[in-house]
Each structure stands twice: as structure tokens, then as C-alpha cells.
Amino acid sequence: MTVIPQVPDPATGLPIGPLVDRAEPARPPEPRVLDGSYCRLEPLDPDHHGDDLFAASTPVDAARQFLYLPTDPPAARADFDRWLDQASHAPDQRFWVVIDRATGRVEGRQAFMRIDPPNQSIEIGNVYWGPDMARSRVSTEALFLFARHAFDELGYRRFEWKCNALNGPSCRAAERFGFKFEGIFRRAAILKGRSRDTAWYSMIDDEWPLIRSAFEAWLAPTNFDAAGTQLLRLDEVRAQLNQPS
């Protein structure tokens, strides 16, 4: 059961939330490159990234890859160019592309959304990780770079992940990354004409130091053998670091 932090209100004695040590607004994300060991995140530039991102967005199983996303897979380059224009000018989302440092190719994209600086809350969403980066060190580091940027550089207290409650791989990914499940928002949206229940996940600043250390340890070259196979899973690393000393 979740324990909600509280203190007594001096005037009434009723429980209220504790004062926030740093109450000034967090910073909105700005377009800048986020560098990692396995990937580089660059702010979406339709002219520079369009060709590679289109190729990554049109695999043979595109219908499956886009099933739970708010958009359909691009049927033609003209459709994709319209999406690129909309995404690069979206007032409430900030898109980055994910570049695999080993190949130099754009393999996916992700966005900051629900950006709420006064309440220090931000979400990673509209995530499309193409088949060449999904379930790899590249995708794990892409998530880590966003989380580190949000917590350590922009000053957010809460980092969110949401997905269709029927999207099993996305739910499992959230838990693997260290997000905590908060519940199901029933009939939260109508997506592509169908009812969507939304699963909510979050990590908060108090949890971030352990989660950050686990990411750093898991991403270290020493956690992989010569074939690139992980020696310890991310949840195993987190559990080891969480052992009482």
C-alpha cells in the first residue's frame, strides 16, 4: 500500500502534504542533443532526419508496431512528411529522434509531453522505437537519457509513462525501467475509433538516485559479454543496489 507523505496543518490539525523544498517551476525542455554511449538523441529536424526516420517507421510489420500509437503507419512518404511537419511544430510535445551510434542511423523517436513546469511533472510519450533498436541497449539508454535530463538538468519531480492498458510489451517495459504502476484510467480516450483504457506509471525524484545508479550499472560495458548479451537484467541490478548495506 502506498504511504502518502503528510504533516498536520498548523491551523486545523488535518493532514496535508509536506512543504516542497524547491518550489520554483522546472525548466521546459529545450532543443539540445543528449549524448549517450550507445545512442544520441537529437531534436527532430524533418529535413535532416526525415529519410532515416521514414525507413525506420515502415518495417514489414508496421501495422503491429503502430497498433497502440495515436497515428497509423505511414502509407507513403507524403503521409509521413505531413506527420513530420505536425510533430516538429506541436505546441505541447517536444520530439527527439534516437540515433544508433554504431550505425549513425535514426532508428526511432520519442517526445516529452504533458510538460508541466509549475508542478514539476513531465511525461515521455509518443514513443516509436523501430525494430532495429527495440529491446536493446539503445532503447534502454534512450529512456535513461530522457529521465536523466528531466530529473538532473530540468528539475522535475515526476516522470510519467502511460500506455494502452492492453499493450503488454509497453507495460512490461515501464516496470523494467523502474516506473511504478499507479492504476488504470478507464475509458480514458478514444483512439482510432476504439475505446482505450490507459495504464499510468511514474517515477519520482526520491526514487531516481537508485534508478539512475541501476541504469548506469546495467549500461556499463562490463555488464555485457562479447556477443552483447546482458549478464544481469536491469531489475536484478536495481535489486542488488537496493540491498541494505
PyMOL commands that set and color helices and strands:
alter all, ss='L'
color gray80, all
select helices_A, chain A and resi 46-56+62-65+77-88+117-119+137-153+168-177+208-219+221-223+234-241
alter helices_A, ss='H'
color red, helices_A
select strands_A, chain A and resi 7-8+15-16+34-35+39-43+93-100+106-116+121-129+158-164+180-191+194-204
alter strands_A, ss='S'
color yellow, strands_A
deselect
rebuild
show_as cartoon
